[in-house]
Amino acid sequence: MTLDPHAAHHQRVLIIDFGSQVTQLIARRLRESGVYCEIHPFNRVDNAFLDEYAPRAVILSGGPSSVTVKESPRADDAVFDLGVPILAICYGQQTMATQLGGLVEPSDEREFGRADVEIHEASPLFEGVWEVGGKYPVWMSHGDRVTKLPEGFSVVGTSPNAPFAIAVNEARRFYSVMFHPEVAHTPDGAKLLDNFTKKIAGLSGDWTMAAFREEAIEQIREQVGDARVICGLSGGVDSSVAAVLIHEAIGEQLTCVFVDTGLMRANIDGVGEGEEVVRLFRDSYNIPLIHVEAEDLFLGKLAGVDDPEQKRKIIGGTFIDVFEAEAGKIENAEFLAQGTLYPDVIESVSFDGGPSVTIKSHHNVGGLPERMNLKLVEPLRELFKDEVRALGRELGLPDHFVGRHPFPGPGLAIRIPGEITRDKADILRKADAVYLDEIRKAGLYDEIWQAFAVLLPVRTVGVMGDGRTYDYVLGLRAVTSTDGMTADYYPFSHEFLGRCATRIINEVRGVNRVVYDITSKPPGTIEWE
């Protein structure tokens, strides 16, 4: 298995993944505290891997399986002989107990959701956080439970349906918890993880964006040499940060190709995102940039198409055709730069196949490396989204740029259900700008994961200036989330929504009714198409 070259420079924690939907949150919590870590599937961690990776501590994740089933996942026994601290979470606790001689059985009294853990004995795991005799809220999600501990373990905390909610072997520095400290619903979870990595494992927390920047520049120069690199610039945060980082490493050897589909947003002053991208990269960073204005081409191909999946395929295919034509004019190009992030890497090596086959299909450069016979440069492949934003700030990108909400690859096309026309795109652009302007004025932008307007394929009767109107309905969407996998709608006040509706109807011709989407994910998705 190929390990990330940056890892050798840092004290490392290994997170062994058993398939939990929140394993990534463990890594994010550790990274936030300055501790470098990587997630690797349980069935790819063996003696050879452990020798090469040399972790200073190990965390066993949760997972959907039951250890009572014969073929359920297990950690390699070598993990328990490393002599390093281990923290086992939920399923991780159960497999560690089973592998070390304990017993796990199905429970008639399951725990899903909030529970209270009562602390019976002191432990370095919760030193300075929880006190003996206290009860503290945690998040549980288990149907099985430990019924017999391995030799050397003792119980230091219980919950109503988990008699071994916290069980430890202080001599071996093995700690196990039945709850999930990585989720926000365990309020003190980040502090517990920090205790494990800093107090128990003795890590200093040397993972910083400044250090990453220096290491990444060195790695890019070593990989690329004197060759030329093409970057497919979408205008989004990921590809932009990747481009600026690569340019800092190799300068004029990088050329960015920005295909403007005509389906991007505009700000409240009417300046399009495409124009902002050109100004930023040409004027501020002096990065060689090919700007392809292809609005007519994309809208022409989308004319009369209302199926959402067909729209995506048309946009993706057209982008590849345009990008390939422009990139083909760049001589001696050997590398293609992509803004691949760590969540994509994690899912691409998941032990059950995961969704990796389709994860990058929405990306503007999806499929191009094979088609153009180019090698990939992916300098962000070990970073989470929040770390990419931090790196962008480290590189000097404007905060309003790196702090922008996520924007889909197909752009406004999937925020216009039904057929796309130039008029509809213009209406949506203006309305979306007003909506986001009100969010920023209210100081709410950074509290929200994603906010946008949707132009519905519905017209309704209205009354404006004593006259009858028959115009579009505009939907407003805003959600809170940590990773986009699940989301809740943002609870705007009625006063705020009223202000938005009034401004949009007054300032955007073609809209006479505004509604707010209060659907969470699941059952809905964040985007409408």
N, C-alpha and C positions, 0 to 999 in steps of 0.2 A: 504494500500500500504506500502511495506517495504522500508524504507529510508536507504540510505547508512550510516553506523555507524560513518564514518569519519566526516560527515556533522556537527554533534553536536559540534565539536571542532572549527568550523569556522563561521565567518560572512557569511551569505548565500544569494545568489541571486537565485530566481526562474525564469526559462525561460519556459514559457507556449508555447507549440508547436502546431501550426495550420497546420503543414504539409509542411512547406517550405523546399526546397532542401538544403538550406544553414543555417538552424537553428543551426547545429553543429558549424558553424563558429562563431556564437555569443558566444557560450560557450568557444570556443578556444581563442577568443580575450580576454574574461574576465579572463580566467585562466592564459593567458600570462602576464596579469597585476597583478597577485597575488590574484585575487578575486575568491573565491570558488562559484561554481554554479552548478545546475543540470537542465536537461531538462526533463519535464514531459508533456505528452499529455493533451490537454485542457479538455478532458472528464474524466480525472482521478484526476483533481484538484477540490476538494470541501471543505466544511468547516472543515471537520475532517482532511483532508490532510494539509490544511493551518495552523491549530492549531498545528499539529505535526511538520511541516517543519519550521514554523515561519520565513519566509523570511524577510530580511532587505530591499529588493527591488524586483520588478517584471519586467520582460521584456516579452512583447507579441510579438511573432514571426510573420513573414509573412506566406503566405500560398496560395495555388492554387485556393481556393474557392472564391465565390462572396457573400458578405454579403447581396446582393439584393435577394438571393435565400433563401426561408423560412427555410430550414433545414440546412443551412450552420453553421459551428462551431461558438460557442460563449464561452467567458470566464465566469466562475461562477461569479455571481454578487458580491459574498463575496470578490472577489479580490479587487474590487474598494472601499471596506469599511475597508481595512486593515490599512489605515493610513500611508502606506509606499510609496516611490516614484515608479512611473510606467513609463516605456518607451515602447511605442507602435510603432511597425515597420510595414509599408506597410499594409498588411491585419490586423495586430494588431491595427493600427491606425483606420482603417475602422470599425472594430467591437467595439472598445472602443467608437468611435463617435456615432455609432448606439445605443449601450447599454446605453449611458449616455444622449440620447435625440437628437442627431444630425441626419444628413441625408447623405446617400451615394447613388450615382447614377452611372449607366454606363456612360462612357465618349466616345464621338465620337473621341476625340483626345487622344489616349493612349500614354503612355511613356514606352518604353522598351530600355534599354541601357543608354548611357551617357546623362546626362542633367546638367544644371547649376542651382543651387539654389541661389537666391538673398536674402540677409539678410536685414530685415527691422527694427527689434528691437533687443535689447540685451537680452540674456538669459544665465543662468548658464550652459546650455547644451553645448554651444559653446564658453564659456568664455576663452579667451586666445588662441583660435583657429581661429574663424571667426570674422570679424568685420562688424559692421552695414554699409550697402552700398556696400559691396563686393559681388562678385559672385564666387561660388565655385563648382567644379565638383563633382557629385554624380552619383550613379547607380540606375536607376529606373526600375521597372518591375510591371506595373499595368495597368488594363483596366478600373477599377472603380476609382472614386475619391469622396472625401468628398465635399458636396455642402452646408452643413449647419453645423456649429459647435455647440457642446453642450454648455449649459450655463457655463460661467466662463472661457471659452477658448478664446484665441486670436491668430492671425496669426503673426508669427515672421519671416517667410521665405516663398518664393514662387518659383515656377518654371514655365516655359511656359505653361505646361498642368496640373499643380497641384496648384491651387490657395491657397490650405491649405497644402503646402509641409511640413511646420513645424508649428504645432499648439500646444500651451501649456496652462496649467492652473497652474500658478506658486503657487497659494494659496494651491492647493492640491498636488503640485509637480507631476503633470501628464504631460508627454511630449510625443508628437507623431510626427513621421516623415514618409513621403511617400516613401523615398528612403531607401536603404539598407546600413547602416553604417558598417555592418560586412564584406562586400566583399572588396577585394583588389581594385576594381574599384572605390571605394569611398576613395580617398587618405587619408582624415583626419578622417575616420570612427573610427579607434581605439582610437583616442584622444577624440572623442565625447563620446564613450562608457566609457572611463576612467573618463571623467567629470561626467557622470551620476552616476557611482558607487562610485567615491571618493569624488567629490565636493558636489553632490546633496544628495546621500545616506549616505555619511560620512563613507564609509568602508575604513579600513586601508590597505587591501590587505595582509592578513596573510597566504595565501596559498603558501607553499613552499615544495619542494621535501624533504628537511630535516625533516620537520614536518610530512609529509606523511609517510616517512620511519619509524619513531618512532611509529606512530599510527598503521601502517600496521603490524609491528612486534608484537605489543601488541594484535592486533585483531587475527592474525594467531595463536598465542599461546593460546588465549582464545578459539578459534574454535576447534583446533586440540587436545589440551590436551596432553596426552601421546601416542596417536595413531601414526601409521606410514603413511607417505604420499608418493605416487608415482607421479613422474613428467614425462610426455612424452616430452622429449627434442627433438625438431626438429632441433636445431642449429640456429634458427632464433632469432631475438632480443627479441620478446615478451616472449617466453618460457624460454629463458636464464635469462632474468631479473627476471622473476617470480621465477625461481629456486634459484637464488642467494639470493633473498629476503627471501624466505621461509627457506633456509638453515641458514641464519643469525638468524631467529626466533627459529628454532627447531633443528638445527644441524643434528646429525646422524639419526634422525627420518625420514629424507628425503632420498629417493633413486631415482635417475634419470635413465630413460631407453632411450637410444639413439639408434634408429634404422637407420642404415646407408644404404640407398637404393642404393647407387652407382650413384645417380643422382644429386649429389651436385657439386658445383663449385670447382675450385682450384685457388690458387694465382699465380702470375707470376713466382714464384720459383718452382711451381709444387706441393706445399703442399695442399692437399685436405682440404675442409672445415670440413669434418668429423674428420680428424686428429687434426685440430685446436680446435674443440670443446672438444675433449678428453683431449688435453693438458691443455686447459683453466680450465676445471672443475675438472680434477683429480689433476693436478700439482699446479695450482694457487689457487684454492679454496678448494681443498681436499674434494670435494663433492662425496659421494658414487655414482658411475656411472656404469651402465651395458651397454656395447657397443656391439651392435649386428651388425656384418658385413654381410649384406644380399644382396649384389649386385647381386650375381649369381641367387638368388631366384627371385628378382624383374625383372631382365632382362629376365629370363626364362619365366616368366608369361606374359611379354610384347611382346615376340617374335611373329612376324607376325601380330600384332595388329596395325592398323593405324587410327582408329576412336578416336578423341580426348576425347570424353566423356567416351568411354570404357576404354581408358588408365587411366583416372582419377579414375574410379571405381575400376580397378584392383589395382592401387597403394594404394588407400584408404583401400580397403578390405584386401589386403596383409599386410599392415601396422598394421591394427587392430589385425589380426591373430598373427603376430609376437609379437606385444606389449603385447597382452593378455597372450601369452605363457610365456613370460619372467616375467611379473608382477605377474603371478600366483605363481611364486617361492618365492615371498616376503611375509613372514608371517605377519599376523596381520595388513595388510594394510587396512585402512578404508577410506582414502581420495585420490582423484585424483586431481592433480594441473593442471590448464589450464591457458594460457596467454590471457584470454578473455579481450578485451578492451572496453572502454566506448561506442564507436560507435556501437558495437554489442549489447550492453545493450539497448541503445536508440532505435534501430530498433526493438528489440524484444518486446518492450512495446508500439510500435506506435499504434495510435488509429485505423488505417486502416489495421492492420495486418502486413504491411511492408514485407520486404524480410527476416525476422528473421528465417524462417523455413530453409532456405538454406545457411544462412550467414556463419555458422561454418562447413559446410559439407566438406570443403577443409582441415580443420584442422586435424593434424595427430591423435588427440585423439577423433575425432568426433564419437559419439555413444557409447563410452566406459563406461561412468558412469552407464548407465542403464544396459548394458551387464554384467558389472563386479560388480554391486551392490555397487558402491562406491559413497561417498559424494564428492561434489566439493569444492576445495579451489581455489578461483579466486581473488588473491590479487591486480590485475591490473584493475579490472572491472570498476573503476571510472576514468581511465586515458585515455587521447588521446595518439596517437603514439609519438608525440614530447615530451610529459610528461614521457612516458616510457623510452625514450632515456635519458632524464634528470635524471630520477631515476637510470638508469644504471650507469651513471657517478657518481652519489651520492654514489652508492654502490662500486665504484672502478673498474667497468668493463672498459677495454681499449676503448678509443674513436673510434679507427678504427673498433671496433666490434659493438658498439652500434649505430654508425653512418652509418652502412651499408644500402644500398638500400633494399627495400622490395624484398623478394624472395618467389616464389609460393610454396605452400605445395607439389605439385607433382614434384617440382624441374625442372631439365633440360628436363624432359619428354614432357612438353608442349612448349618447345623451339626447339623441333625436330619434325616438322610436318611429318606425315607418320610413318613408322615403326621405332622403336628404336633398335639400335644395340650398342654393346660395342664400336666399332670403331667410330660410329657417336658421341657417348657421349664424347669420348676422343678428337675428333676433335673440338667439340663445347667448351669443357672445356678450351682447349688451346687458341682458338680464343677469347673466352670471356675474358680470363685473359689478353691477349694483349690489347684488347679494353679498359678494365677498367684501365689498367696500363697507357695508353695514356691519358685517362680522368684525372687521378690523377696527372700525370706529368704536364698537362695543368692547374691544379688548378681549375677544373670545377666540381669535384665530388659532392661537397656540394650544388652546384647550381641546380643539376639535381635530380629529384624525383626518377627516375629509369632508368638504362641503362643496356643493355644486348645484346648478339648476338643470332641470330636464324640460325640454319642450315637448309636450304631449301631442299625440296625433288626434287631438280633440279640439273642437271649437264650440264655444258656448255664447249664448246671447248675453249682452250686457247693456248698460245704459251709461253713456258718457256725454256730457254737455247736452242733456235732454234729447240725445239721439240714440238710436239703436246701434249696437256694435255686434259683430259676430267674429270673435278673435280667438286666439289660442289660449289654452290653459298651460300655465307654467308650474311645474312641481319643484319644490325645494327639498334638498336632502342634506343632512349633516349627521355625522356619526362619530362616536368615540370608540377607540380601539387601541390595542397595544401592538397588534401585528396584522390586522386586516382579516384574520381568519374568522373571528367573531366580532360583532359590533353591536352597539346600542345607539338608538337615535339620540341626538343631543336635545335636552329639554329646554329649548328656548322659551322665554316668556311670551305670553300673548301680545304684550306691547311691542316686543322686538319683531315678531312676525308681522304684526300690523304695519309697522314702519316699513319693513321690506316690501310688503305687498303694495302699499301706497306709492312708494318710490318707483317700483318696477312698472306699475300700471301707468304712472304719470310720465315716466321717462323712456319707456320702451314701446314703440308703436307695434301693434300686432298682438299684444297680450291684454286680456281684460279680466283674467281670473288667476289667482295664485293659491296653491294648496301646499301643505307640508306633509312629507312622508314620515310616519312614525313607526315604520317597520324595522325590526331588529334583524341581524344576521346571526344564525338562521331565524326564521324561515326564508327571509329575503336575501338577496345579495346586496352589496353596497351599490354597485352600478345597476342601472335599470336594464341594460342589455349585455 
